[in-house]
Amino acid sequence: MATTTAAVTLTSDLLSDEMSVSATTTCMKAGTTADGLDMMEYGYIDIVTGDQFDLLGSDDSTGSLGKPVAGIMANKANKVYIKNHSTDETYYVSIMLDAQAIGKLYGGDWMFIPWNATDDDKDIEITASGGTNKICYALFHEGKTLVAS
């Protein structure tokens, strides 16, 4: 079965000596060292200046995937990727998690974070500024736990 691997390389010439850091890891399921994340849901949206959007909902809320995610996210090893594909450097989206600002993604910026969606307050929300921002996102997760009837 396929798994999710993340690779990041950072290079900077801001110092007198150049700095380069590279890391690759397999995103594992919670509590395991042998089973990687093997489920993904993704989307692409255009969000207009001033609009606020629940990109990913948690617990019994829905978010942009349009369906409840209870049983998928809570206390599991979820990873979220978000990229602002806007080409105008003045366009950005503000990212909020649990009603706390965690940063802004300007045109071309991206983020990859872990996400523990334990209740309705843990939604990932974005608000656009500057113009229409083109956002792609992916949620890598463990899958649904089915309960016997």
C-alpha atoms as one frame of an Amber mdcrd trajectory, in Angstrom:
protein
   0.000   0.000   0.000   1.271   3.519  -0.821   2.423   5.829   1.968   3.152
   9.548   2.250   6.722  10.806   2.263   7.588  14.468   2.855  10.871  16.040
   1.715  11.996  19.606   2.403  15.210  21.363   1.417  16.033  24.843   2.739
  18.902  26.838   1.303  19.895  30.380   2.317  22.707  32.771   1.480  21.753
  35.309   4.166  24.760  34.361   6.292  28.428  34.813   5.372  28.511  31.022
   4.883  25.683  29.451   2.933  23.330  27.239   4.899  21.539  24.188   3.534
  19.262  21.811   5.428  17.512  18.817   3.919  15.100  16.342   5.532  12.985
  13.461   4.270  10.541  11.480   6.373   7.700   9.019   5.984   4.550  10.359
   7.638   3.557   7.583  10.025   0.170   6.654  11.492  -0.280   7.510  15.171
   1.491   5.099  17.511   3.324   3.163  14.791   6.753   3.066  13.246   5.866
   0.721  10.396   2.567   2.016   8.950   2.632   5.219   6.899  -0.297   7.541
   6.172  -2.122   6.114   3.180  -5.228   8.305   2.708  -5.485  11.751   1.101
  -8.232  14.282   0.436  -7.495  17.445  -1.491  -9.006  20.485  -3.129  -8.382
  23.701  -5.005 -10.249  26.956  -4.387 -10.239  30.601  -5.442 -10.928  32.836
  -2.443 -11.773  36.538  -2.913 -10.423  39.365  -0.730 -12.339  39.632   2.541
 -13.831  36.141   2.322 -13.251  33.796   5.248 -13.362  30.100   4.473 -13.232
  26.942   6.608 -10.618  25.090   4.613 -10.753  21.949   6.755 -13.420  21.236
   9.336 -12.885  19.119  12.411 -14.919  16.678  14.490 -18.554  16.999  13.335
 -18.080  20.150  11.237 -17.568  19.901   7.503 -15.158  22.433   6.006 -14.421
  22.547   2.290 -14.327  18.782   1.843 -18.106  18.983   2.283 -18.509  16.067
   4.655 -18.170  15.392   8.372 -14.742  14.187   9.349 -15.497  12.720  12.791
 -13.575   9.486  13.261 -10.968  10.531  10.700  -9.014  13.261  12.431  -9.256
  13.243  16.215  -6.065  12.155  17.982  -4.485  10.795  14.833  -1.420  11.651
  12.759  -2.994  14.067  10.271  -0.815  16.273   8.070  -2.014  19.333   6.129
  -0.408  20.931   3.061  -1.582  24.365   1.873  -0.118  26.427  -0.993  -1.028
  29.874  -2.295  -0.625  29.649  -6.087  -1.282  33.368  -6.620   1.402  35.063
  -8.696   0.893  38.583  -7.316   3.252  39.106  -4.360   0.732  41.394  -2.615
  -1.957  38.693  -2.460  -2.053  36.553   0.682  -4.258  34.442   2.910  -4.214
  34.570   6.695  -4.251  31.113   8.298  -6.176  30.576  11.545  -6.271  27.444
  13.704  -8.524  27.286  16.760  -9.230  31.041  16.333  -5.464  31.763  16.595
  -3.505  33.357  13.766  -0.634  31.081  12.772   0.637  33.019   9.765   0.134
  34.346   6.245   0.818  32.635   2.951   1.775  35.109   0.221   1.744  34.203
  -3.476   4.000  31.144  -3.913   4.228  30.368  -0.167   3.258  26.975   1.255
   3.005  25.189   4.595   3.005  21.585   5.836   1.816  21.055   9.430   0.487
  18.333  11.727  -3.188  18.748  12.687  -5.088  17.283  15.639  -8.745  18.022
  14.916 -10.358  17.147  18.220 -13.434  19.419  18.188 -15.297  22.085  16.206
 -12.847  24.799  17.330  -9.934  23.135  15.549 -11.006  24.166  12.037  -8.355
  25.530   9.704  -9.697  28.821   8.360  -8.280  31.137   5.721  -9.078  34.784
   4.939  -7.988  36.351   1.640  -6.381  39.767   1.157  -5.077  41.684  -1.858
  -7.181  39.952  -4.507  -8.424  36.515  -5.522  -6.025  33.922  -4.095  -5.694
  30.490  -5.697  -5.272  27.928  -2.914  -4.571  24.216  -3.163  -4.595  21.980
  -0.109  -4.270  18.348   0.854  -5.055  16.411   4.000  -3.031  13.245   4.549
  -4.647  10.991   7.151  -5.068   7.469   8.479  -8.530   6.812   7.152 -11.878
   6.255   8.764 -12.458   3.944  11.680 -15.628   2.022  10.894 -17.824   1.066
  13.819 -19.852  -2.169  13.781 -23.615  -1.685  14.062
